[in-house]
Amino acid sequence: MPASPATAPAVRRGRITRRALATTSILLATVLGACGTEVNAVTDPTDNGNGDGNTSAFPAELVGTWVYGVISPTNFYDAYTGAWVSNAYGTSVLFEFGANGTYMQSILIATSAYSYRSQVFVYNEGKAVVDGSTIKVYPTKGTLRARDNCVAANSYDRPDNIAAKQGSVYGWTFKLHDDGKTYLLIGVNGDMSNPSYFRHSQ
């Protein structure tokens, strides 16, 4: 069982780094593939007509904020004020699930090499539906921000293409780690062969 980045001995850090790079590649491909214009009117397939926006009870164990990575997206972008802060470096993903099935997702990918810096930040919010070991998300709002200090065309702010993300699937399960903590494992596109470990944010 792999150790968490904070507690892993040096001999295991290579595996964790490879996992982080693989996750980054998947996330970056997902992010860039979804760039476009936001569709304001999105049909809500999770609405069962009773106004709660969900087809079944949302699992209580998923409720809360879950963070992957070594930097916090909330320290980079304040979704409530719209303020952009700091110059973060690394990869981070944040999921926040509400008891009524609402969700918020932030993805931050920041890289640098010498004087070059590139950052991509995606923010989505909407509704989530849990069906067994999968979570399907239906964003109703999305923004995308990209910054590149070398290529001006790669720096922009735009609505995210939430229409392309309707029903996006994530696999999920919980796992007790060898550091004594329980993590939420999430797999992009439902693939749990190489999941990302999310820690609960207290």
Contacts in CASP RR format, 6 or more apart in sequence:
PFRMAT RR
TARGET T0000
AUTHOR 0000-0000-0000
METHOD contacts of the structure
MODEL  1
MPASPATAPAVRRGRITRRALATTSILLATVLGACGTEVNAVTDPTDNGN
GDGNTSAFPAELVGTWVYGVISPTNFYDAYTGAWVSNAYGTSVLFEFGAN
GTYMQSILIATSAYSYRSQVFVYNEGKAVVDGSTIKVYPTKGTLRARDNC
VAANSYDRPDNIAAKQGSVYGWTFKLHDDGKTYLLIGVNGDMSNPSYFRH
SQ
1 175 0 8 1.000
1 177 0 8 1.000
1 178 0 8 1.000
2 8 0 8 1.000
2 12 0 8 1.000
2 15 0 8 1.000
2 16 0 8 1.000
2 19 0 8 1.000
3 9 0 8 1.000
3 12 0 8 1.000
3 16 0 8 1.000
3 177 0 8 1.000
3 178 0 8 1.000
3 179 0 8 1.000
4 177 0 8 1.000
4 179 0 8 1.000
4 181 0 8 1.000
4 183 0 8 1.000
4 197 0 8 1.000
4 199 0 8 1.000
5 13 0 8 1.000
5 16 0 8 1.000
5 20 0 8 1.000
5 69 0 8 1.000
5 70 0 8 1.000
6 179 0 8 1.000
7 179 0 8 1.000
8 16 0 8 1.000
19 194 0 8 1.000
19 196 0 8 1.000
20 69 0 8 1.000
20 91 0 8 1.000
22 194 0 8 1.000
23 68 0 8 1.000
23 91 0 8 1.000
23 93 0 8 1.000
23 188 0 8 1.000
23 194 0 8 1.000
23 196 0 8 1.000
24 91 0 8 1.000
24 109 0 8 1.000
26 188 0 8 1.000
27 91 0 8 1.000
27 93 0 8 1.000
27 107 0 8 1.000
27 109 0 8 1.000
27 188 0 8 1.000
28 109 0 8 1.000
28 120 0 8 1.000
30 188 0 8 1.000
31 107 0 8 1.000
31 109 0 8 1.000
31 120 0 8 1.000
31 122 0 8 1.000
31 144 0 8 1.000
32 120 0 8 1.000
33 161 0 8 1.000
33 164 0 8 1.000
34 122 0 8 1.000
34 144 0 8 1.000
34 160 0 8 1.000
34 161 0 8 1.000
34 164 0 8 1.000
34 165 0 8 1.000
35 144 0 8 1.000
35 158 0 8 1.000
35 160 0 8 1.000
35 161 0 8 1.000
36 144 0 8 1.000
36 158 0 8 1.000
36 159 0 8 1.000
36 160 0 8 1.000
36 161 0 8 1.000
37 158 0 8 1.000
37 159 0 8 1.000
37 161 0 8 1.000
38 141 0 8 1.000
38 142 0 8 1.000
38 158 0 8 1.000
38 159 0 8 1.000
38 160 0 8 1.000
38 161 0 8 1.000
38 162 0 8 1.000
38 163 0 8 1.000
39 161 0 8 1.000
39 162 0 8 1.000
39 163 0 8 1.000
42 138 0 8 1.000
42 139 0 8 1.000
42 140 0 8 1.000
42 162 0 8 1.000
42 163 0 8 1.000
42 166 0 8 1.000
44 53 0 8 1.000
44 127 0 8 1.000
44 138 0 8 1.000
44 140 0 8 1.000
45 138 0 8 1.000
45 166 0 8 1.000
45 167 0 8 1.000
46 53 0 8 1.000
46 54 0 8 1.000
46 55 0 8 1.000
46 127 0 8 1.000
46 128 0 8 1.000
46 129 0 8 1.000
46 138 0 8 1.000
47 53 0 8 1.000
48 54 0 8 1.000
48 55 0 8 1.000
52 100 0 8 1.000
53 100 0 8 1.000
53 101 0 8 1.000
53 127 0 8 1.000
54 100 0 8 1.000
54 101 0 8 1.000
54 127 0 8 1.000
54 129 0 8 1.000
55 129 0 8 1.000
56 129 0 8 1.000
56 130 0 8 1.000
58 97 0 8 1.000
58 98 0 8 1.000
58 99 0 8 1.000
58 100 0 8 1.000
58 101 0 8 1.000
58 128 0 8 1.000
58 130 0 8 1.000
59 130 0 8 1.000
60 99 0 8 1.000
61 174 0 8 1.000
62 97 0 8 1.000
62 130 0 8 1.000
62 135 0 8 1.000
62 172 0 8 1.000
62 184 0 8 1.000
63 97 0 8 1.000
63 98 0 8 1.000
63 99 0 8 1.000
64 96 0 8 1.000
64 97 0 8 1.000
64 98 0 8 1.000
64 200 0 8 1.000
64 201 0 8 1.000
65 94 0 8 1.000
65 95 0 8 1.000
65 96 0 8 1.000
65 200 0 8 1.000
65 201 0 8 1.000
66 94 0 8 1.000
66 95 0 8 1.000
66 96 0 8 1.000
66 97 0 8 1.000
66 184 0 8 1.000
66 186 0 8 1.000
66 198 0 8 1.000
66 199 0 8 1.000
66 200 0 8 1.000
66 201 0 8 1.000
67 92 0 8 1.000
67 93 0 8 1.000
67 94 0 8 1.000
67 198 0 8 1.000
67 199 0 8 1.000
67 201 0 8 1.000
68 91 0 8 1.000
68 92 0 8 1.000
68 93 0 8 1.000
68 94 0 8 1.000
68 186 0 8 1.000
68 196 0 8 1.000
68 197 0 8 1.000
68 198 0 8 1.000
68 199 0 8 1.000
69 90 0 8 1.000
69 91 0 8 1.000
69 92 0 8 1.000
69 93 0 8 1.000
70 90 0 8 1.000
70 91 0 8 1.000
70 92 0 8 1.000
71 88 0 8 1.000
71 89 0 8 1.000
71 90 0 8 1.000
71 91 0 8 1.000
71 92 0 8 1.000
71 108 0 8 1.000
71 110 0 8 1.000
72 92 0 8 1.000
72 94 0 8 1.000
73 92 0 8 1.000
73 93 0 8 1.000
73 94 0 8 1.000
73 106 0 8 1.000
73 107 0 8 1.000
73 108 0 8 1.000
73 121 0 8 1.000
73 123 0 8 1.000
74 94 0 8 1.000
74 106 0 8 1.000
75 85 0 8 1.000
75 86 0 8 1.000
75 88 0 8 1.000
76 84 0 8 1.000
76 85 0 8 1.000
76 86 0 8 1.000
76 88 0 8 1.000
76 108 0 8 1.000
76 110 0 8 1.000
76 121 0 8 1.000
77 83 0 8 1.000
77 84 0 8 1.000
77 85 0 8 1.000
77 106 0 8 1.000
77 108 0 8 1.000
77 121 0 8 1.000
77 123 0 8 1.000
77 145 0 8 1.000
78 84 0 8 1.000
78 85 0 8 1.000
79 104 0 8 1.000
79 106 0 8 1.000
79 123 0 8 1.000
79 125 0 8 1.000
84 145 0 8 1.000
87 110 0 8 1.000
87 117 0 8 1.000
87 119 0 8 1.000
88 108 0 8 1.000
88 110 0 8 1.000
88 119 0 8 1.000
89 110 0 8 1.000
89 111 0 8 1.000
89 112 0 8 1.000
90 108 0 8 1.000
90 109 0 8 1.000
90 110 0 8 1.000
90 111 0 8 1.000
91 108 0 8 1.000
91 109 0 8 1.000
91 110 0 8 1.000
92 106 0 8 1.000
92 107 0 8 1.000
92 108 0 8 1.000
93 105 0 8 1.000
93 106 0 8 1.000
93 107 0 8 1.000
93 108 0 8 1.000
93 196 0 8 1.000
93 198 0 8 1.000
94 104 0 8 1.000
94 105 0 8 1.000
94 106 0 8 1.000
94 201 0 8 1.000
95 103 0 8 1.000
95 104 0 8 1.000
95 105 0 8 1.000
95 186 0 8 1.000
95 198 0 8 1.000
96 103 0 8 1.000
96 104 0 8 1.000
96 105 0 8 1.000
97 103 0 8 1.000
97 128 0 8 1.000
101 127 0 8 1.000
101 128 0 8 1.000
101 129 0 8 1.000
102 125 0 8 1.000
102 126 0 8 1.000
102 127 0 8 1.000
102 128 0 8 1.000
103 125 0 8 1.000
103 126 0 8 1.000
103 127 0 8 1.000
103 128 0 8 1.000
103 137 0 8 1.000
104 123 0 8 1.000
104 124 0 8 1.000
104 125 0 8 1.000
104 126 0 8 1.000
105 122 0 8 1.000
105 123 0 8 1.000
105 124 0 8 1.000
105 125 0 8 1.000
105 137 0 8 1.000
105 139 0 8 1.000
106 121 0 8 1.000
106 122 0 8 1.000
106 123 0 8 1.000
106 124 0 8 1.000
107 120 0 8 1.000
107 121 0 8 1.000
107 122 0 8 1.000
108 119 0 8 1.000
108 120 0 8 1.000
108 121 0 8 1.000
109 119 0 8 1.000
109 120 0 8 1.000
109 121 0 8 1.000
110 117 0 8 1.000
110 118 0 8 1.000
110 119 0 8 1.000
110 120 0 8 1.000
111 117 0 8 1.000
111 118 0 8 1.000
111 119 0 8 1.000
112 118 0 8 1.000
115 149 0 8 1.000
116 149 0 8 1.000
116 150 0 8 1.000
117 147 0 8 1.000
117 148 0 8 1.000
117 149 0 8 1.000
118 146 0 8 1.000
118 147 0 8 1.000
118 148 0 8 1.000
118 149 0 8 1.000
118 154 0 8 1.000
119 145 0 8 1.000
119 146 0 8 1.000
119 147 0 8 1.000
119 148 0 8 1.000
120 144 0 8 1.000
120 145 0 8 1.000
120 146 0 8 1.000
121 144 0 8 1.000
121 145 0 8 1.000
121 146 0 8 1.000
122 142 0 8 1.000
122 143 0 8 1.000
122 144 0 8 1.000
122 145 0 8 1.000
122 160 0 8 1.000
123 142 0 8 1.000
123 143 0 8 1.000
123 144 0 8 1.000
123 160 0 8 1.000
124 137 0 8 1.000
124 139 0 8 1.000
124 141 0 8 1.000
124 142 0 8 1.000
124 160 0 8 1.000
124 162 0 8 1.000
124 165 0 8 1.000
125 139 0 8 1.000
125 140 0 8 1.000
125 141 0 8 1.000
125 142 0 8 1.000
126 137 0 8 1.000
126 138 0 8 1.000
126 139 0 8 1.000
126 140 0 8 1.000
126 141 0 8 1.000
127 137 0 8 1.000
127 138 0 8 1.000
127 140 0 8 1.000
128 135 0 8 1.000
128 136 0 8 1.000
128 137 0 8 1.000
128 138 0 8 1.000
129 135 0 8 1.000
129 136 0 8 1.000
129 137 0 8 1.000
129 138 0 8 1.000
130 136 0 8 1.000
130 172 0 8 1.000
133 171 0 8 1.000
133 172 0 8 1.000
133 173 0 8 1.000
133 192 0 8 1.000
134 169 0 8 1.000
134 170 0 8 1.000
134 171 0 8 1.000
134 172 0 8 1.000
134 190 0 8 1.000
135 169 0 8 1.000
135 170 0 8 1.000
135 171 0 8 1.000
135 172 0 8 1.000
135 186 0 8 1.000
136 167 0 8 1.000
136 168 0 8 1.000
136 169 0 8 1.000
136 170 0 8 1.000
137 165 0 8 1.000
137 167 0 8 1.000
137 168 0 8 1.000
137 170 0 8 1.000
138 166 0 8 1.000
138 167 0 8 1.000
139 160 0 8 1.000
139 162 0 8 1.000
139 165 0 8 1.000
139 166 0 8 1.000
140 162 0 8 1.000
141 162 0 8 1.000
142 159 0 8 1.000
142 160 0 8 1.000
142 162 0 8 1.000
143 157 0 8 1.000
143 158 0 8 1.000
143 159 0 8 1.000
143 160 0 8 1.000
144 156 0 8 1.000
144 157 0 8 1.000
144 158 0 8 1.000
144 159 0 8 1.000
144 160 0 8 1.000
145 156 0 8 1.000
145 157 0 8 1.000
146 154 0 8 1.000
146 155 0 8 1.000
146 156 0 8 1.000
146 157 0 8 1.000
147 154 0 8 1.000
147 155 0 8 1.000
148 154 0 8 1.000
148 155 0 8 1.000
149 155 0 8 1.000
168 189 0 8 1.000
169 189 0 8 1.000
169 190 0 8 1.000
170 186 0 8 1.000
170 187 0 8 1.000
170 188 0 8 1.000
170 189 0 8 1.000
170 190 0 8 1.000
171 186 0 8 1.000
171 187 0 8 1.000
171 190 0 8 1.000
171 191 0 8 1.000
171 192 0 8 1.000
171 195 0 8 1.000
172 184 0 8 1.000
172 185 0 8 1.000
172 186 0 8 1.000
172 187 0 8 1.000
173 184 0 8 1.000
173 185 0 8 1.000
173 192 0 8 1.000
173 195 0 8 1.000
174 182 0 8 1.000
174 183 0 8 1.000
174 184 0 8 1.000
174 185 0 8 1.000
175 182 0 8 1.000
175 183 0 8 1.000
175 185 0 8 1.000
175 197 0 8 1.000
176 182 0 8 1.000
177 183 0 8 1.000
177 197 0 8 1.000
181 199 0 8 1.000
182 200 0 8 1.000
183 197 0 8 1.000
183 198 0 8 1.000
183 199 0 8 1.000
184 197 0 8 1.000
184 198 0 8 1.000
184 199 0 8 1.000
184 200 0 8 1.000
185 192 0 8 1.000
185 195 0 8 1.000
185 196 0 8 1.000
185 197 0 8 1.000
185 198 0 8 1.000
186 195 0 8 1.000
186 196 0 8 1.000
186 198 0 8 1.000
187 194 0 8 1.000
187 195 0 8 1.000
187 196 0 8 1.000
188 196 0 8 1.000
END
